[in-house]
Amino acid sequence: MPATPAQADPDIKDVKAKVDRLYHEAEAAQERLHDARLDLADLEQDLAGLKADQARQDERLDAVRDQVSDAVVRQLEGEGISTVGQIVVSEDPGSFLDSLSTMSSFNDLQASLLSDYDTELEALEIRREATDDRTQEIAELTEQLSTEKETVDDKLAEAKSLLADLEAEERERLLASRSGVTRMPSSVPASGRAAAAVQYAMAQVGDAYVYGAMGENAFDCSGLTMRAWAQAGVSLPHSSSAQYGSGPHIAAGDLQPGDLVFYYSPISHVGMYIGNGMIVHAANPGTGVAVSGLYSMPYVGAVRPG
């Protein structure tokens, strides 16, 4: 018996498993990168708010300083004759003491304002330092994810090289066996705003899968669902895990066309339910945007946007 035919199937299965695993590792890294970018955007907005608070506090302090006359400043610094001496030479000591009491009250108010300012300034500084630290953490995480994705890309290249070494017939068998892809339904019974989202997603079937892409002719998983629901006027973040918190959670038995369905733990893939136990999703670089079975991947849950 020739050995080659017996060895062909294991080769195809091994390569398919490796490519699928690497595709998902790359997608998981890309989705974590999306999350990091969302966190960074929030932190940058928070930091901008802190700087605006700082500017307002500076204006308040300048206003307080402007209220203090040169005479009060000299008095606070001990310049001029002593308070007792001023009483002695004053034509109306009682009036002078009343004025001095008013000045003292004003000084107390000023001191209180300055004390409040110092307290708020210290709190702002603490927040700014915390934000700067967090921003640095996000930058480091982004760099780490970039490095991780490079590693995955290298593995993908290795797997594709292995695939290229297979005979043409074996390659065709492998490409034809992409997991869970089914024939497109003739129609999807969606209604309301979900109809616009489903119509857009279905129109992209056959488009390429590109990590980080969100159209016009290429998408990653969360990029496709984000763009699809944007057609219905619903804004979603470019992240599968963030989209999981974008609406009420729906039981699998209550799914309707347009609902978002999520996969893997932690969540790293999202598709759109289109009815009859099927989804449309940006699957992976080998498949692109396609229609698959609802349970073709490890199912986690569903959300109804809008």
C-alpha positions in Angstrom: 0.0 0.0 0.0 1.4 3.4 -0.9 2.1 5.6 2.2 1.4 9.0 0.7 -2.4 8.8 0.5 -2.6 7.6 4.1 -0.6 10.5 5.2 -2.5 13.2 3.2 -5.5 13.5 5.5 -3.6 14.0 8.7 -1.5 16.7 7.0 -4.6 18.6 5.9 -6.2 18.2 9.4 -3.1 19.3 11.1 -2.6 22.4 8.9 -6.3 23.3 9.1 -6.2 23.1 12.9 -3.1 25.1 13.1 -4.3 27.8 10.7 -7.7 28.1 12.5 -5.9 28.3 15.9 -3.5 31.0 14.6 -6.3 33.0 13.0 -8.2 33.0 16.3 -5.1 34.0 18.3 -4.5 36.9 15.9 -8.2 37.9 16.2 -8.1 37.7 20.0 -5.0 39.9 20.0 -6.7 42.4 17.7 -9.8 42.6 19.8 -7.7 43.2 22.9 -6.0 46.0 21.0 -9.4 47.5 20.2 -10.1 47.4 24.0 -6.8 49.1 24.8 -7.5 51.8 22.3 -11.0 52.5 23.8 -9.4 52.7 27.3 -6.8 55.0 26.0 -9.4 57.3 24.4 -11.3 57.5 27.7 -8.1 58.3 29.6 -7.1 61.0 27.2 -10.6 62.6 27.5 -10.3 62.4 31.3 -6.8 64.0 31.2 -8.2 66.8 29.0 -10.9 67.4 31.7 -8.3 67.5 34.4 -6.3 70.1 32.5 -9.5 72.2 32.0 -10.1 71.9 35.8 -6.6 73.1 36.4 -7.0 76.1 34.2 -10.3 77.1 36.0 -8.5 76.7 39.4 -5.7 79.0 38.2 -8.3 81.6 37.1 -9.9 81.4 40.6 -6.6 81.9 42.3 -5.8 84.9 40.0 -9.1 86.4 40.9 -8.4 86.0 44.6 -5.0 87.6 44.2 -6.5 90.6 42.3 -8.8 91.3 45.2 -5.9 91.8 47.7 -4.8 95.4 47.6 -1.2 96.4 48.0 -2.0 97.8 51.4 -3.3 94.4 52.6 -0.3 92.7 51.2 2.0 95.1 53.0 0.0 94.6 56.2 0.3 90.8 55.9 4.0 91.0 55.2 4.5 93.3 58.3 5.5 96.4 56.3 4.7 99.9 57.6 4.1 100.9 61.2 2.8 98.5 63.7 -0.9 98.0 64.3 -0.6 99.7 67.8 1.2 102.6 66.2 -1.5 103.1 63.6 -4.1 103.1 66.4 -2.1 105.8 68.2 -1.8 108.1 65.2 -5.3 107.5 63.9 -7.8 110.3 64.3 -10.5 107.7 64.7 -9.0 104.6 66.4 -12.5 102.9 66.5 -13.0 103.3 62.8 -9.5 102.0 62.1 -10.2 98.9 64.3 -13.4 98.3 62.4 -11.5 98.5 59.1 -8.8 96.3 60.5 -11.5 93.8 61.5 -12.9 93.9 58.0 -9.5 93.3 56.6 -8.9 90.5 58.9 -12.2 88.9 57.8 -11.2 89.4 54.2 -7.8 87.8 55.0 -9.5 84.9 56.6 -11.7 84.5 53.5 -8.6 84.7 51.3 -6.8 82.1 53.4 -9.9 79.8 53.2 -10.0 80.2 49.4 -6.3 79.5 49.1 -6.6 76.5 51.4 -9.5 75.1 49.3 -7.5 75.8 46.2 -4.5 73.9 47.5 -6.7 71.0 48.5 -8.3 70.8 45.1 -5.0 71.3 43.3 -3.5 68.4 45.3 -6.5 66.2 44.4 -6.2 67.2 40.7 -2.5 66.4 40.8 -3.1 63.0 42.2 -5.7 62.3 39.5 -3.4 63.5 36.8 -0.6 61.3 38.1 -2.9 58.3 38.2 -4.1 59.1 34.6 -0.6 59.5 33.4 0.4 56.2 34.9 -2.7 54.5 33.4 -1.9 56.0 30.0 1.6 54.6 30.2 0.2 51.2 31.1 -2.1 51.4 28.0 0.9 52.4 25.9 2.9 49.4 27.2 -0.1 47.1 26.6 -0.5 48.4 23.1 3.1 47.7 22.4 2.8 44.3 23.9 -0.2 43.5 21.8 1.6 44.7 18.7 4.5 42.4 19.5 2.0 39.5 20.1 0.3 40.1 16.8 3.7 40.1 15.0 4.4 36.8 16.6 1.0 35.4 15.4 1.6 36.8 11.9 4.9 34.9 11.8 3.0 31.7 12.8 0.4 32.4 10.2 3.1 32.8 7.6 4.6 29.5 8.7 1.2 27.7 8.5 0.6 29.2 5.0 4.0 28.0 4.0 3.2 24.5 5.2 -0.1 24.7 3.3 1.8 25.8 0.1 3.9 22.7 0.4 0.9 20.4 0.1 -0.2 19.1 -3.2 -2.8 21.3 -5.1 -5.6 18.8 -4.6 -4.9 18.7 -0.9 -4.9 22.5 -0.7 -8.3 22.6 -2.4 -9.7 20.1 0.0 -8.4 22.2 2.9 -9.8 25.5 1.6 -13.1 23.9 0.9 -13.4 22.6 4.5 -13.3 26.0 6.2 -15.2 25.5 9.4 -18.9 26.2 9.7 -19.5 28.1 6.4 -23.0 27.5 4.9 -24.8 28.7 1.9 -26.4 32.2 2.0 -30.1 32.2 2.8 -32.3 33.7 0.1 -33.9 36.2 2.5 -33.6 37.3 6.1 -36.9 38.2 7.9 -35.6 41.3 9.8 -37.7 44.2 10.8 -37.4 47.7 12.2 -33.9 49.2 12.6 -32.4 45.7 12.6 -33.4 45.3 9.0 -30.9 48.0 7.9 -28.2 46.4 9.9 -28.8 42.9 8.6 -29.1 44.2 5.0 -25.7 45.9 5.2 -24.0 42.9 6.8 -25.4 40.4 4.3 -24.3 42.7 1.4 -20.7 42.3 2.6 -20.7 38.5 2.3 -17.6 37.6 0.3 -15.6 40.7 1.4 -12.2 40.1 2.8 -11.3 39.8 6.5 -8.5 42.2 7.6 -7.4 42.7 11.2 -8.6 46.1 12.4 -10.6 46.9 9.3 -14.1 48.3 9.3 -15.0 48.7 5.6 -15.5 49.6 2.9 -14.4 46.2 1.4 -12.7 44.6 4.3 -13.7 44.0 7.9 -12.7 42.3 11.1 -15.5 40.8 13.2 -16.4 43.8 15.4 -15.7 46.2 12.5 -18.5 44.5 10.5 -21.1 44.6 13.2 -20.2 48.2 14.1 -20.6 49.4 10.5 -23.8 47.3 10.0 -25.6 48.8 13.0 -24.3 52.3 12.1 -26.7 52.0 9.1 -29.5 51.8 11.6 -28.3 54.8 13.5 -26.8 52.8 16.4 -23.3 53.6 17.5 -21.2 50.6 18.7 -17.6 50.5 19.8 -15.0 48.7 17.6 -14.5 45.9 20.1 -16.4 42.6 20.5 -16.1 42.6 24.3 -17.3 46.2 24.5 -20.2 45.4 22.1 -21.2 42.7 24.6 -22.2 45.5 26.9 -24.0 47.6 24.3 -27.5 46.4 25.0 -29.7 43.9 26.9 -28.6 40.3 26.9 -30.9 37.9 24.9 -31.4 34.2 25.5 -30.5 31.9 22.7 -34.1 30.9 22.4 -35.2 34.5 21.9 -32.8 35.5 19.2 -34.0 37.7 16.4 -32.3 38.8 13.2 -29.9 41.6 13.9 -29.0 40.5 17.4 -25.3 40.3 18.0 -23.9 36.9 19.1 -20.6 36.5 20.9 -18.0 33.7 21.1 -15.0 32.4 23.1 -14.0 33.1 26.7 -12.8 35.8 27.1 -15.0 37.2 24.3 -13.0 37.7 21.1 -15.5 37.2 18.3 -18.9 38.7 17.3 -21.3 38.0 14.6 -24.9 38.9 13.7 -27.8 36.5 13.9 -29.9 36.2 10.7 -32.4 33.6 11.7 -32.8 29.8 11.2 -29.8 29.1 13.4 -27.4 31.1 11.2 -25.1 34.1 11.6 -23.3 36.4 9.2 -19.8 37.4 10.4 -16.3 38.4 9.4 -14.9 34.9 10.1 -11.1 35.0 9.5 -8.6 35.8 6.7 -9.1 32.4 5.1 -12.9 32.8 4.9 -13.7 36.5 4.9 -17.3 37.6 5.5 -19.5 34.6 5.4 -22.7 32.9 6.7 -22.1 30.2 9.4 -24.0 28.2 11.9 -24.9 29.8 15.2 -22.9 27.2 17.1 -20.0 26.8 14.7 -17.8 28.4 17.5 -17.9 28.3 21.3 -21.1 30.4 22.0 -21.1 32.8 24.9 -24.3 34.9 24.6 -26.2 37.6 22.6 -27.1 41.2 22.8 -29.8 43.3 21.1 -28.4 46.7 20.2 -30.4 49.9 20.1 
